[in-house]
Amino acid sequence: MSSETASTPPTARPGFRQFAWAGIVLALAGAAFFATKGIVIKLALLEGIDSVTTLTWRMIVAVPIFLTVGILGYRKKLAQQPLGAPPVLTWPVLVQTLGVGVIGYYVASYLDFSALEYITAQFDRLILLTYPFFVVLFGAIFFKRKITLPMVVALLVSYLGIGVIFWHDLRIEGDNVLLGAALVFGSAIAYAAYQIMAKPLIDKLGPQLFTSIAMSGAGPAVIAHFLFTHPVGDLAVSGNGFLLMLAIGTVSTVLPAYCISGAIALIGPERTAIIGNVSPVVTVGLAISILGEAFTPYHAIGTALVLGGVFLFTRKEKPKVKVLEESTA
């Protein structure tokens, strides 16, 4: 799973609008980079590199970068902190952030990476796109938020689209599609939980320091999983495989994280999230052109329904999602 976190948008200031174009470019770049994740994983599978090994390499490449940025950012915060101010980072916040990182960057990512062994990159990305529905569902269960009719309609439209693709692929691929879809739904649920638990921690630490700590918590969990299930020698990969491992850690993880953080700083989280909805379209294009995945009328209808449902959800539920986010602070 990639590092797509949000922070509070900047207040209006002179000259801010002239930087909006840069925020849009960064949001588009972040969505495009993130869309490469499933493609890289699929290419790694073709090289004989399984999902756990790919996830482990993702951590080996990305964690040192995030950790370095986090340490530099933490030192900068300490230098700017006035005397007598509360500490930037406390032990309870550190432990919570490490735990949330395990959920978002280990559990959710492991389920997603594993799902790609059974379903197409297109189908995987579309199911993941529905995670905001689980965010609202958790809000209704744990924060007593009302589930509105527009949200239900948006949900039904999106899942109708998923059902169309699922029905088509199930007839061709059989039970593998059922297992893959179940894994990626589990990933979407875990990522939704991560989003809810991450919000108050991001507010306290800022997105860069939070991501650095969260990735640092997930890294050891992923490596421990690898060592329990694989011999260390499995980390030795071929030339093409090594390039793919570098790509999953940089192009598909580090670059989208910082592009999206930059976009949020310039245009705010809501506009960044809306622009981010182009990500599955990019995934579909790459899956067809690079992986040779089929794109039938069923896939076209299903993709349109999923994207339409997400658009309706974003348009109708955006103010209420903001209320949910504030309620978790």
Disulfide bonds with the S-S distance in Angstrom:
none
